[in-house]
Structures are given as C-alpha cells and as structure tokens.
Amino acid sequence: MKIEEAMNYELVEYAEPPRKPYRSLGEVLLTFERAKWMDEGACRDLKTDAFFGDTNSPKKSAVAKAVCSACPVRQQCLDYAIRNLEMFGVWGGHTTSERKKLRKEWEETHLTK
C-alpha cells in the first residue's frame, strides 16, 4: 500500500472495538480506535513528547505519569493500551514495560483457567 492511499483512510469511530479473531498487518498499522474517553483525557491538549520519548527512563516518564495521576479517564486509557498491545509510550500512567507485566498477570489470571 502506498503512503498516499494510507493517508486517505477515514477515521472510524466505534462504540465497541470490532471483534475479529485476528487482524492483518495492514489493519494493525492503519486502524485507530477513537473513543469518547480520549477527548476527556488530561493529556488531550499536550504535546506527545512527554508520553512517547524514552518513557522507560524514570526521569522522563515522571512528567507523563504526573499528568496521568490526575486524569479522569486513566483506567480507560490503560485498558485501551493493554487491550491493543500498545508498544510505545505512557498510557494510563504506565510505561511499556509496566504494561507488559500487567498484561502477563491478566493473561495468567484470565486465560489459564
């Protein structure tokens, strides 16, 4: 797919994310779930540098975590990041490595029974 074609994709809003057994690589790269809670986040008007820099560095992630600590939609943000396997940035007050641990714990609790 060419860049020009990718840029012509429309943003689709879902009340619930579409449920499929799997997604193709193209869908993973080009699909973005837009949810109402995203417009209510404390970070909505901030630059993304604080959230997507070297967030595994405690000093650099501290700013993003401070913003998240007072966010009214922190849990929805974290749920979104874990559900969509977000690989970069601070989401819901958690870095990528912290979310990996949470995801692993969730999988062990819910998927091994």
N, C-alpha and C positions, 0 to 999 in steps of 0.2 A: 504494500500500500504506500502511496506517495504522501509526502507531508501535506500537500495541498488537499488531498482527499481527507486526510485525518482532521484537518482544521475545519472542514465543512460539517463535521458531525454535530448534531444538535444535542444540547444538554437535556437529558430526560429526567424528570422528577418522578420518584416512586414513593408511595406511602409506605410500602414494604419493598425491600430489595427483591428483584426477581429471583426465583428459586430454580436453579438448574443443577444437575449433578456435577457439572464441570463447566469451566469457561475456556474458550480458546485463547491463545496468546494475544490475539488482536483485541478481544473483548477485555482482557485484563488490562492491557495498556491503554485502551481508549474509553472504557466505561468509568463513569464517575457518578456515584450515588449522591444526589443532592437531597438533603433532608432539612426540614424546618428548623431543627435544633441548631444547625450550622449558622443560621442567621442570628442566633441568640448567644453565641459563644463570646467570651471576654476577649478573644483574640481576633475577632472578625475585622477590625479596622487596623490591626497592627501589621507591620512588615513581617514576612515569614522567616527572615534571617535567624531570629532567636529560636525558632521552632525547628528549623531544618539545617542548622550548622552542625558542628561536631557535638551532637547532643549527648554522646556518651561521656563527655568531659563534664565532671560535676560543676565546675565554674560556669561553663557555657550553657548548661541545661538549667541552671538555677533561675535565670530570668524567665524562661518559659514555664517552669514549674510554679514560680510565684504568680504568674498570670493565671495559670490553671487552678491554683489553690482557691481562688475566689470566683471561679466560673460556675454559673448556674447549670450548665449542661455538661459538666465534667464527666459524669458517668456515661452519658450517651456517646460522648466523644471517644472514651476509652473502649466502650463496647464496639463502636464502629471500627476502630483501629484493630482490635483483636479479631473481629469477625472477618475483616477484609485483609488480614495479614499485612497491615501497613509496615513497610520495611524501613522507613526513614522518618525521622523527626520525633518530636514530643507530642503525644496525643493523650488527652485526659490526665495530664500530669505525669506520664510515664515515658521513659526513653524506650528505644527499640529493644535493648537487652532486658529491661524490666518487663516489657510486654511479652517477650518470648517466654519468660518464666511464668507469667500469669497464664498464658495460653497453654503451656505444658501442664500446669496444675489443673486447669479447666478440663483439658483433654483426659487426664488421668482420672479425674473425678466423674466426668460425664460419659466418656466413651469406652471405658474399660469394664463397665458393669454389664 
